[in-house]
Amino acid sequence: MNVRLDVLLFQLRLFKSRSQATAAIQDGRVLLNGARTKPSHEGHAGDRITLEEERARDEGGNRSRTLEILELPAGSLSKAAARELVREVPPEGR
């Protein structure tokens, strides 16, 4: 199954809308496997998504979180069900 990154971020309930996900990807606030990408890039199980907080970036801080995709969503999910499809990756050095 092929899923666009912006659609995947929305389906996983990491953004409230697909357009917010698209804007975050275009602004460089979302990294896929450590690299900038386009909203149309496909996401796969096993990929790592790094989300950088908008406020932290503006303030010069580096507050981000990395999630590993365990499984691609099959249709619309509740927020609780979407959480089961990703796992938090602890920051390096901890």
Biopython code that builds the backbone (N, CA, C, O; Angstrom):
import numpy as np
from Bio.PDB.StructureBuilder import StructureBuilder

atoms = [
    (1, "MET", "N", (0.852, -1.189, 0.000)),
    (1, "MET", "CA", (0.000, 0.000, 0.000)),
    (1, "MET", "C", (0.889, 1.240, 0.000)),
    (1, "MET", "O", (1.827, 1.338, 0.791)),
    (2, "ASN", "N", (0.597, 2.168, -0.873)),
    (2, "ASN", "CA", (1.346, 3.416, -0.948)),
    (2, "ASN", "C", (0.549, 4.534, -0.290)),
    (2, "ASN", "O", (-0.634, 4.720, -0.572)),
    (3, "VAL", "N", (1.222, 5.282, 0.600)),
    (3, "VAL", "CA", (0.561, 6.379, 1.294)),
    (3, "VAL", "C", (1.467, 7.599, 1.239)),
    (3, "VAL", "O", (2.632, 7.540, 1.631)),
    (4, "ARG", "N", (0.919, 8.705, 0.750)),
    (4, "ARG", "CA", (1.669, 9.964, 0.739)),
    (4, "ARG", "C", (2.002, 10.361, 2.182)),
    (4, "ARG", "O", (1.230, 10.094, 3.103)),
    (5, "LEU", "N", (3.150, 10.997, 2.362)),
    (5, "LEU", "CA", (3.580, 11.381, 3.706)),
    (5, "LEU", "C", (2.580, 12.324, 4.369)),
    (5, "LEU", "O", (2.267, 12.147, 5.546)),
    (6, "ASP", "N", (2.070, 13.324, 3.643)),
    (6, "ASP", "CA", (1.123, 14.256, 4.262)),
    (6, "ASP", "C", (-0.165, 13.551, 4.680)),
    (6, "ASP", "O", (-0.730, 13.865, 5.728)),
    (7, "VAL", "N", (-0.626, 12.615, 3.882)),
    (7, "VAL", "CA", (-1.827, 11.848, 4.229)),
    (7, "VAL", "C", (-1.535, 10.953, 5.432)),
    (7, "VAL", "O", (-2.365, 10.829, 6.333)),
    (8, "LEU", "N", (-0.366, 10.334, 5.446)),
    (8, "LEU", "CA", (0.018, 9.450, 6.545)),
    (8, "LEU", "C", (0.074, 10.205, 7.875)),
    (8, "LEU", "O", (-0.426, 9.717, 8.889)),
    (9, "LEU", "N", (0.677, 11.387, 7.870)),
    (9, "LEU", "CA", (0.751, 12.176, 9.101)),
    (9, "LEU", "C", (-0.632, 12.538, 9.616)),
    (9, "LEU", "O", (-0.871, 12.542, 10.824)),
    (10, "PHE", "N", (-1.536, 12.840, 8.704)),
    (10, "PHE", "CA", (-2.918, 13.140, 9.097)),
    (10, "PHE", "C", (-3.612, 11.879, 9.611)),
    (10, "PHE", "O", (-4.275, 11.929, 10.647)),
    (11, "GLN", "N", (-3.475, 10.754, 8.914)),
    (11, "GLN", "CA", (-4.125, 9.511, 9.332)),
    (11, "GLN", "C", (-3.617, 9.035, 10.692)),
    (11, "GLN", "O", (-4.366, 8.438, 11.464)),
    (12, "LEU", "N", (-2.343, 9.301, 10.980)),
    (12, "LEU", "CA", (-1.783, 8.913, 12.273)),
    (12, "LEU", "C", (-2.123, 9.924, 13.365)),
    (12, "LEU", "O", (-1.675, 9.791, 14.504)),
    (13, "ARG", "N", (-2.906, 10.919, 13.015)),
    (13, "ARG", "CA", (-3.375, 11.959, 13.949)),
    (13, "ARG", "C", (-2.223, 12.770, 14.544)),
    (13, "ARG", "O", (-2.297, 13.216, 15.689)),
    (14, "LEU", "N", (-1.155, 12.960, 13.756)),
    (14, "LEU", "CA", (-0.042, 13.792, 14.198)),
    (14, "LEU", "C", (-0.289, 15.250, 13.843)),
    (14, "LEU", "O", (0.357, 16.142, 14.393)),
    (15, "PHE", "N", (-1.222, 15.501, 12.924)),
    (15, "PHE", "CA", (-1.661, 16.846, 12.557)),
    (15, "PHE", "C", (-3.179, 16.827, 12.438)),
    (15, "PHE", "O", (-3.767, 15.797, 12.109)),
    (16, "LYS", "N", (-3.811, 17.966, 12.706)),
    (16, "LYS", "CA", (-5.264, 18.045, 12.676)),
    (16, "LYS", "C", (-5.835, 17.995, 11.263)),
    (16, "LYS", "O", (-6.988, 17.611, 11.071)),
    (17, "SER", "N", (-5.029, 18.384, 10.272)),
    (17, "SER", "CA", (-5.500, 18.351, 8.889)),
    (17, "SER", "C", (-4.353, 17.984, 7.953)),
    (17, "SER", "O", (-3.178, 18.103, 8.303)),
    (18, "ARG", "N", (-4.721, 17.539, 6.769)),
    (18, "ARG", "CA", (-3.705, 17.211, 5.771)),
    (18, "ARG", "C", (-2.963, 18.481, 5.352)),
    (18, "ARG", "O", (-1.758, 18.438, 5.104)),
    (19, "SER", "N", (-3.667, 19.601, 5.272)),
    (19, "SER", "CA", (-3.006, 20.845, 4.858)),
    (19, "SER", "C", (-1.978, 21.304, 5.902)),
    (19, "SER", "O", (-0.942, 21.858, 5.535)),
    (20, "GLN", "N", (-2.247, 21.083, 7.189)),
    (20, "GLN", "CA", (-1.256, 21.403, 8.225)),
    (20, "GLN", "C", (-0.034, 20.504, 8.083)),
    (20, "GLN", "O", (1.097, 20.962, 8.240)),
    (21, "ALA", "N", (-0.256, 19.243, 7.791)),
    (21, "ALA", "CA", (0.856, 18.305, 7.590)),
    (21, "ALA", "C", (1.685, 18.723, 6.381)),
    (21, "ALA", "O", (2.914, 18.707, 6.436)),
    (22, "THR", "N", (1.025, 19.093, 5.297)),
    (22, "THR", "CA", (1.716, 19.530, 4.084)),
    (22, "THR", "C", (2.572, 20.755, 4.369)),
    (22, "THR", "O", (3.729, 20.815, 3.950)),
    (23, "ALA", "N", (2.015, 21.733, 5.077)),
    (23, "ALA", "CA", (2.754, 22.960, 5.395)),
    (23, "ALA", "C", (3.976, 22.653, 6.263)),
    (23, "ALA", "O", (5.046, 23.220, 6.042)),
    (24, "ALA", "N", (3.828, 21.769, 7.241)),
    (24, "ALA", "CA", (4.943, 21.420, 8.128)),
    (24, "ALA", "C", (6.064, 20.733, 7.341)),
    (24, "ALA", "O", (7.242, 20.995, 7.584)),
    (25, "ILE", "N", (5.703, 19.864, 6.409)),
    (25, "ILE", "CA", (6.708, 19.181, 5.586)),
    (25, "ILE", "C", (7.436, 20.203, 4.720)),
    (25, "ILE", "O", (8.664, 20.183, 4.633)),
    (26, "GLN", "N", (6.686, 21.090, 4.085)),
    (26, "GLN", "CA", (7.288, 22.098, 3.218)),
    (26, "GLN", "C", (8.170, 23.074, 3.987)),
    (26, "GLN", "O", (9.155, 23.573, 3.443)),
    (27, "ASP", "N", (7.829, 23.354, 5.251)),
    (27, "ASP", "CA", (8.623, 24.257, 6.093)),
    (27, "ASP", "C", (9.853, 23.586, 6.682)),
    (27, "ASP", "O", (10.667, 24.249, 7.326)),
    (28, "GLY", "N", (10.002, 22.284, 6.474)),
    (28, "GLY", "CA", (11.150, 21.558, 7.005)),
    (28, "GLY", "C", (11.001, 21.157, 8.456)),
    (28, "GLY", "O", (11.987, 20.806, 9.105)),
    (29, "ARG", "N", (9.771, 21.204, 8.984)),
    (29, "ARG", "CA", (9.535, 20.823, 10.379)),
    (29, "ARG", "C", (9.264, 19.335, 10.534)),
    (29, "ARG", "O", (9.094, 18.846, 11.650)),
    (30, "VAL", "N", (9.222, 18.608, 9.410)),
    (30, "VAL", "CA", (9.035, 17.154, 9.425)),
    (30, "VAL", "C", (10.172, 16.543, 8.611)),
    (30, "VAL", "O", (10.401, 16.911, 7.459)),
    (31, "LEU", "N", (10.874, 15.611, 9.231)),
    (31, "LEU", "CA", (11.943, 14.889, 8.535)),
    (31, "LEU", "C", (11.527, 13.425, 8.420)),
    (31, "LEU", "O", (10.952, 12.852, 9.345)),
    (32, "LEU", "N", (11.826, 12.842, 7.281)),
    (32, "LEU", "CA", (11.558, 11.430, 7.069)),
    (32, "LEU", "C", (12.893, 10.718, 7.015)),
    (32, "LEU", "O", (13.692, 10.961, 6.110)),
    (33, "ASN", "N", (13.143, 9.843, 7.973)),
    (33, "ASN", "CA", (14.420, 9.136, 8.089)),
    (33, "ASN", "C", (15.593, 10.105, 8.114)),
    (33, "ASN", "O", (16.640, 9.843, 7.522)),
    (34, "GLY", "N", (15.408, 11.236, 8.810)),
    (34, "GLY", "CA", (16.479, 12.212, 9.015)),
    (34, "GLY", "C", (16.689, 13.199, 7.891)),
    (34, "GLY", "O", (17.617, 14.005, 7.960)),
    (35, "ALA", "N", (15.861, 13.169, 6.852)),
    (35, "ALA", "CA", (16.061, 14.066, 5.709)),
    (35, "ALA", "C", (14.768, 14.807, 5.372)),
    (35, "ALA", "O", (13.666, 14.305, 5.595)),
    (36, "ARG", "N", (14.931, 16.015, 4.829)),
    (36, "ARG", "CA", (13.777, 16.755, 4.332)),
    (36, "ARG", "C", (13.224, 16.034, 3.118)),
    (36, "ARG", "O", (13.956, 15.360, 2.393)),
    (37, "THR", "N", (11.949, 16.178, 2.909)),
    (37, "THR", "CA", (11.297, 15.499, 1.795)),
    (37, "THR", "C", (10.110, 16.312, 1.328)),
    (37, "THR", "O", (9.868, 17.410, 1.828)),
    (38, "LYS", "N", (9.376, 15.784, 0.383)),
    (38, "LYS", "CA", (8.185, 16.436, -0.151)),
    (38, "LYS", "C", (6.937, 15.770, 0.420)),
    (38, "LYS", "O", (6.987, 14.610, 0.829)),
    (39, "PRO", "N", (5.816, 16.495, 0.452)),
    (39, "PRO", "CA", (4.571, 15.898, 0.956)),
    (39, "PRO", "C", (4.139, 14.672, 0.163)),
    (39, "PRO", "O", (3.456, 13.803, 0.706)),
    (40, "SER", "N", (4.519, 14.583, -1.101)),
    (40, "SER", "CA", (4.099, 13.460, -1.943)),
    (40, "SER", "C", (4.957, 12.209, -1.766)),
    (40, "SER", "O", (4.641, 11.156, -2.321)),
    (41, "HIS", "N", (6.046, 12.321, -0.990)),
    (41, "HIS", "CA", (6.910, 11.164, -0.762)),
    (41, "HIS", "C", (6.117, 10.090, -0.021)),
    (41, "HIS", "O", (5.299, 10.407, 0.842)),
    (42, "GLU", "N", (6.350, 8.836, -0.351)),
    (42, "GLU", "CA", (5.610, 7.741, 0.277)),
    (42, "GLU", "C", (6.198, 7.361, 1.633)),
    (42, "GLU", "O", (7.417, 7.299, 1.800)),
    (43, "GLY", "N", (5.325, 7.111, 2.586)),
    (43, "GLY", "CA", (5.735, 6.627, 3.893)),
    (43, "GLY", "C", (5.531, 5.127, 3.966)),
    (43, "GLY", "O", (4.604, 4.590, 3.358)),
    (44, "HIS", "N", (6.396, 4.448, 4.710)),
    (44, "HIS", "CA", (6.337, 2.991, 4.822)),
    (44, "HIS", "C", (6.516, 2.583, 6.288)),
    (44, "HIS", "O", (7.050, 3.347, 7.092)),
    (45, "ALA", "N", (6.073, 1.393, 6.618)),
    (45, "ALA", "CA", (6.329, 0.837, 7.948)),
    (45, "ALA", "C", (7.838, 0.745, 8.129)),
    (45, "ALA", "O", (8.553, 0.325, 7.220)),
    (46, "GLY", "N", (8.319, 1.138, 9.302)),
    (46, "GLY", "CA", (9.752, 1.127, 9.589)),
    (46, "GLY", "C", (10.401, 2.487, 9.414)),
    (46, "GLY", "O", (11.508, 2.710, 9.903)),
    (47, "ASP", "N", (9.727, 3.405, 8.722)),
    (47, "ASP", "CA", (10.270, 4.761, 8.556)),
    (47, "ASP", "C", (10.238, 5.496, 9.886)),
    (47, "ASP", "O", (9.413, 5.217, 10.756)),
    (48, "ARG", "N", (11.159, 6.441, 10.020)),
    (48, "ARG", "CA", (11.183, 7.303, 11.211)),
    (48, "ARG", "C", (10.826, 8.720, 10.812)),
    (48, "ARG", "O", (11.372, 9.274, 9.858)),
    (49, "ILE", "N", (9.901, 9.294, 11.559)),
    (49, "ILE", "CA", (9.437, 10.654, 11.319)),
    (49, "ILE", "C", (9.881, 11.510, 12.492)),
    (49, "ILE", "O", (9.594, 11.187, 13.645)),
    (50, "THR", "N", (10.583, 12.604, 12.203)),
    (50, "THR", "CA", (10.976, 13.545, 13.233)),
    (50, "THR", "C", (10.119, 14.791, 13.087)),
    (50, "THR", "O", (10.057, 15.393, 12.015)),
    (51, "LEU", "N", (9.460, 15.172, 14.173)),
    (51, "LEU", "CA", (8.605, 16.352, 14.202)),
    (51, "LEU", "C", (9.281, 17.414, 15.061)),
    (51, "LEU", "O", (9.590, 17.172, 16.227)),
    (52, "GLU", "N", (9.506, 18.575, 14.487)),
    (52, "GLU", "CA", (10.109, 19.682, 15.222)),
    (52, "GLU", "C", (9.020, 20.676, 15.574)),
    (52, "GLU", "O", (8.230, 21.069, 14.715)),
    (53, "GLU", "N", (8.975, 21.087, 16.840)),
    (53, "GLU", "CA", (7.961, 22.041, 17.266)),
    (53, "GLU", "C", (8.242, 23.404, 16.662)),
    (53, "GLU", "O", (9.381, 23.871, 16.661)),
    (54, "GLU", "N", (7.191, 24.042, 16.145)),
    (54, "GLU", "CA", (7.332, 25.333, 15.475)),
    (54, "GLU", "C", (7.860, 26.403, 16.419)),
    (54, "GLU", "O", (8.746, 27.171, 16.044)),
    (55, "ARG", "N", (7.336, 26.465, 17.628)),
    (55, "ARG", "CA", (7.785, 27.478, 18.591)),
    (55, "ARG", "C", (9.245, 27.283, 18.967)),
    (55, "ARG", "O", (9.991, 28.254, 19.088)),
    (56, "ALA", "N", (9.652, 26.042, 19.151)),
    (56, "ALA", "CA", (11.037, 25.764, 19.548)),
    (56, "ALA", "C", (12.003, 26.222, 18.464)),
    (56, "ALA", "O", (13.076, 26.746, 18.764)),
    (57, "ARG", "N", (11.626, 26.027, 17.212)),
    (57, "ARG", "CA", (12.499, 26.421, 16.113)),
    (57, "ARG", "C", (12.643, 27.942, 16.062)),
    (57, "ARG", "O", (13.739, 28.459, 15.840)),
    (58, "ASP", "N", (11.533, 28.658, 16.268)),
    (58, "ASP", "CA", (11.564, 30.113, 16.246)),
    (58, "ASP", "C", (12.403, 30.673, 17.393)),
    (58, "ASP", "O", (13.045, 31.713, 17.250)),
    (59, "GLU", "N", (12.392, 29.979, 18.526)),
    (59, "GLU", "CA", (13.123, 30.438, 19.703)),
    (59, "GLU", "C", (14.565, 29.948, 19.712)),
    (59, "GLU", "O", (15.300, 30.222, 20.662)),
    (60, "GLY", "N", (14.975, 29.245, 18.695)),
    (60, "GLY", "CA", (16.351, 28.757, 18.622)),
    (60, "GLY", "C", (16.578, 27.472, 19.382)),
    (60, "GLY", "O", (17.703, 26.974, 19.443)),
    (61, "GLY", "N", (15.520, 26.926, 19.964)),
    (61, "GLY", "CA", (15.649, 25.664, 20.694)),
    (61, "GLY", "C", (15.549, 24.489, 19.741)),
    (61, "GLY", "O", (15.292, 24.658, 18.549)),
    (62, "ASN", "N", (15.753, 23.300, 20.276)),
    (62, "ASN", "CA", (15.668, 22.116, 19.438)),
    (62, "ASN", "C", (14.769, 21.100, 20.116)),
    (62, "ASN", "O", (15.240, 20.074, 20.608)),
    (63, "ARG", "N", (13.479, 21.383, 20.141)),
    (63, "ARG", "CA", (12.529, 20.446, 20.730)),
    (63, "ARG", "C", (11.897, 19.646, 19.614)),
    (63, "ARG", "O", (11.123, 20.165, 18.810)),
    (64, "SER", "N", (12.235, 18.403, 19.581)),
    (64, "SER", "CA", (11.679, 17.543, 18.544)),
    (64, "SER", "C", (11.405, 16.171, 19.139)),
    (64, "SER", "O", (11.887, 15.824, 20.217)),
    (65, "ARG", "N", (10.618, 15.409, 18.403)),
    (65, "ARG", "CA", (10.365, 14.031, 18.804)),
    (65, "ARG", "C", (10.406, 13.173, 17.553)),
    (65, "ARG", "O", (10.026, 13.607, 16.466)),
    (66, "THR", "N", (10.871, 11.955, 17.732)),
    (66, "THR", "CA", (10.984, 11.033, 16.613)),
    (66, "THR", "C", (10.082, 9.833, 16.865)),
    (66, "THR", "O", (10.068, 9.260, 17.955)),
    (67, "LEU", "N", (9.342, 9.473, 15.846)),
    (67, "LEU", "CA", (8.422, 8.345, 15.922)),
    (67, "LEU", "C", (8.763, 7.345, 14.838)),
    (67, "LEU", "O", (9.117, 7.727, 13.722)),
    (68, "GLU", "N", (8.659, 6.076, 15.159)),
    (68, "GLU", "CA", (8.844, 5.022, 14.169)),
    (68, "GLU", "C", (7.471, 4.484, 13.786)),
    (68, "GLU", "O", (6.648, 4.190, 14.652)),
    (69, "ILE", "N", (7.233, 4.359, 12.493)),
    (69, "ILE", "CA", (5.965, 3.830, 12.013)),
    (69, "ILE", "C", (6.022, 2.313, 12.115)),
    (69, "ILE", "O", (6.846, 1.672, 11.463)),
    (70, "LEU", "N", (5.152, 1.745, 12.927)),
    (70, "LEU", "CA", (5.103, 0.296, 13.104)),
    (70, "LEU", "C", (4.246, -0.366, 12.037)),
    (70, "LEU", "O", (4.540, -1.468, 11.574)),
    (71, "GLU", "N", (3.179, 0.329, 11.659)),
    (71, "GLU", "CA", (2.236, -0.223, 10.692)),
    (71, "GLU", "C", (1.492, 0.927, 10.037)),
    (71, "GLU", "O", (1.200, 1.930, 10.688)),
    (72, "LEU", "N", (1.184, 0.789, 8.755)),
    (72, "LEU", "CA", (0.421, 1.820, 8.052)),
    (72, "LEU", "C", (-1.053, 1.698, 8.424)),
    (72, "LEU", "O", (-1.570, 0.590, 8.572)),
    (73, "PRO", "N", (-1.729, 2.833, 8.575)),
    (73, "PRO", "CA", (-3.154, 2.782, 8.914)),
    (73, "PRO", "C", (-3.987, 2.265, 7.738)),
    (73, "PRO", "O", (-3.667, 2.498, 6.572)),
    (74, "ALA", "N", (-5.043, 1.572, 8.077)),
    (74, "ALA", "CA", (-5.982, 1.084, 7.059)),
    (74, "ALA", "C", (-7.290, 1.842, 7.254)),
    (74, "ALA", "O", (-8.184, 1.382, 7.964)),
    (75, "GLY", "N", (-7.395, 2.997, 6.624)),
    (75, "GLY", "CA", (-8.606, 3.804, 6.746)),
    (75, "GLY", "C", (-8.547, 4.759, 7.921)),
    (75, "GLY", "O", (-7.488, 5.002, 8.499)),
    (76, "SER", "N", (-9.703, 5.291, 8.260)),
    (76, "SER", "CA", (-9.815, 6.279, 9.330)),
    (76, "SER", "C", (-9.709, 5.597, 10.698)),
    (76, "SER", "O", (-10.315, 4.554, 10.943)),
    (77, "LEU", "N", (-8.919, 6.222, 11.581)),
    (77, "LEU", "CA", (-8.693, 5.665, 12.914)),
    (77, "LEU", "C", (-8.981, 6.686, 13.996)),
    (77, "LEU", "O", (-8.920, 7.892, 13.759)),
    (78, "SER", "N", (-9.291, 6.200, 15.172)),
    (78, "SER", "CA", (-9.380, 7.084, 16.325)),
    (78, "SER", "C", (-7.960, 7.468, 16.735)),
    (78, "SER", "O", (-6.991, 6.829, 16.323)),
    (79, "LYS", "N", (-7.848, 8.507, 17.542)),
    (79, "LYS", "CA", (-6.527, 8.936, 17.997)),
    (79, "LYS", "C", (-5.854, 7.820, 18.798)),
    (79, "LYS", "O", (-4.650, 7.605, 18.664)),
    (80, "ALA", "N", (-6.612, 7.117, 19.617)),
    (80, "ALA", "CA", (-6.051, 6.025, 20.423)),
    (80, "ALA", "C", (-5.549, 4.894, 19.532)),
    (80, "ALA", "O", (-4.475, 4.344, 19.777)),
    (81, "ALA", "N", (-6.314, 4.545, 18.504)),
    (81, "ALA", "CA", (-5.897, 3.473, 17.594)),
    (81, "ALA", "C", (-4.671, 3.905, 16.792)),
    (81, "ALA", "O", (-3.792, 3.086, 16.522)),
    (82, "ALA", "N", (-4.603, 5.181, 16.409)),
    (82, "ALA", "CA", (-3.462, 5.693, 15.642)),
    (82, "ALA", "C", (-2.185, 5.623, 16.473)),
    (82, "ALA", "O", (-1.113, 5.353, 15.931)),
    (83, "ARG", "N", (-2.283, 5.864, 17.783)),
    (83, "ARG", "CA", (-1.106, 5.807, 18.673)),
    (83, "ARG", "C", (-0.484, 4.418, 18.701)),
    (83, "ARG", "O", (0.715, 4.280, 18.941)),
    (84, "GLU", "N", (-1.280, 3.404, 18.463)),
    (84, "GLU", "CA", (-0.788, 2.027, 18.474)),
    (84, "GLU", "C", (0.066, 1.709, 17.246)),
    (84, "GLU", "O", (0.768, 0.698, 17.229)),
    (85, "LEU", "N", (0.014, 2.558, 16.225)),
    (85, "LEU", "CA", (0.733, 2.306, 14.977)),
    (85, "LEU", "C", (2.108, 2.952, 14.933)),
    (85, "LEU", "O", (2.853, 2.764, 13.972)),
    (86, "VAL", "N", (2.451, 3.719, 15.975)),
    (86, "VAL", "CA", (3.770, 4.364, 16.047)),
    (86, "VAL", "C", (4.375, 4.125, 17.415)),
    (86, "VAL", "O", (3.664, 3.841, 18.379)),
    (87, "ARG", "N", (5.699, 4.243, 17.495)),
    (87, "ARG", "CA", (6.352, 4.183, 18.811)),
    (87, "ARG", "C", (7.340, 5.327, 18.898)),
    (87, "ARG", "O", (7.983, 5.691, 17.913)),
    (88, "GLU", "N", (7.448, 5.882, 20.073)),
    (88, "GLU", "CA", (8.372, 6.989, 20.332)),
    (88, "GLU", "C", (9.795, 6.444, 20.340)),
    (88, "GLU", "O", (10.069, 5.429, 20.981)),
    (89, "VAL", "N", (10.692, 7.106, 19.639)),
    (89, "VAL", "CA", (12.100, 6.720, 19.620)),
    (89, "VAL", "C", (12.813, 7.655, 20.590)),
    (89, "VAL", "O", (12.766, 8.872, 20.409)),
    (90, "PRO", "N", (13.474, 7.115, 21.620)),
    (90, "PRO", "CA", (14.149, 7.991, 22.589)),
    (90, "PRO", "C", (15.289, 8.760, 21.920)),
    (90, "PRO", "O", (15.943, 8.246, 21.012)),
    (91, "PRO", "N", (15.525, 9.999, 22.375)),
    (91, "PRO", "CA", (16.636, 10.780, 21.803)),
    (91, "PRO", "C", (17.964, 10.079, 22.053)),
    (91, "PRO", "O", (18.149, 9.416, 23.074)),
    (92, "GLU", "N", (18.881, 10.233, 21.111)),
    (92, "GLU", "CA", (20.203, 9.625, 21.267)),
    (92, "GLU", "C", (20.947, 10.278, 22.422)),
    (92, "GLU", "O", (20.780, 11.467, 22.692)),
    (93, "GLY", "N", (21.754, 9.501, 23.086)),
    (93, "GLY", "CA", (22.527, 10.033, 24.209)),
    (93, "GLY", "C", (21.840, 9.830, 25.544)),
    (93, "GLY", "O", (22.369, 10.228, 26.582)),
    (94, "ARG", "N", (20.651, 9.206, 25.528)),
    (94, "ARG", "CA", (19.944, 8.940, 26.786)),
    (94, "ARG", "C", (19.933, 7.474, 27.073)),
    (94, "ARG", "O", (19.384, 7.048, 28.089)),
]
sb = StructureBuilder()
sb.init_structure("model")
sb.init_model(0)
sb.init_chain("A")
sb.init_seg("    ")
for serial, (resi, resn, name, xyz) in enumerate(atoms, 1):
    if name == "N":
        sb.init_residue(resn, " ", resi, " ")
    sb.init_atom(name, np.array(xyz, "f"), 0.0, 1.0, " ", f" {name:<3s}", serial, name[0])
structure = sb.get_structure()
